[in-house]
Amino acid sequence: MERKLVPYSVYISKEHHEKLRAAAKDRKAAAIVRDAISMVLDGQDLFNSGYNKGLADAAQVIYDCPEAQMVAVRGKDIGLVLSDKIKSLYVGAKK
């Protein structure tokens, strides 16, 4: 479920830089930039991108849940089974 992240530098306007610095205080800046880039490069509209992000976050929470990893169904832990079911709901290019 984990994906390898690769660092990348980009120049942005001073206005956006200041907004990102403010978001960084809540530890959200990297996620904002990563999500925006993913949305554009995956060719999704704002709604589908947000919907898929919510599904991905929910799938990750279930996948990471230690209790869900303790229960197995047909040899697969329930966290993985439920995570895969949630990911099957993705819309658009992210499938």
Secondary structure, 3 states (H helix, E strand, C coil): CCCCCCCCCCCCCHHHHHHHHHHHCCCCHHHHHHHHHHHHHCCCCHHHHHHHHHHHHHHHHHHHCHHHHHCEECCEEHHHHHHHHHHCCCCHHHC
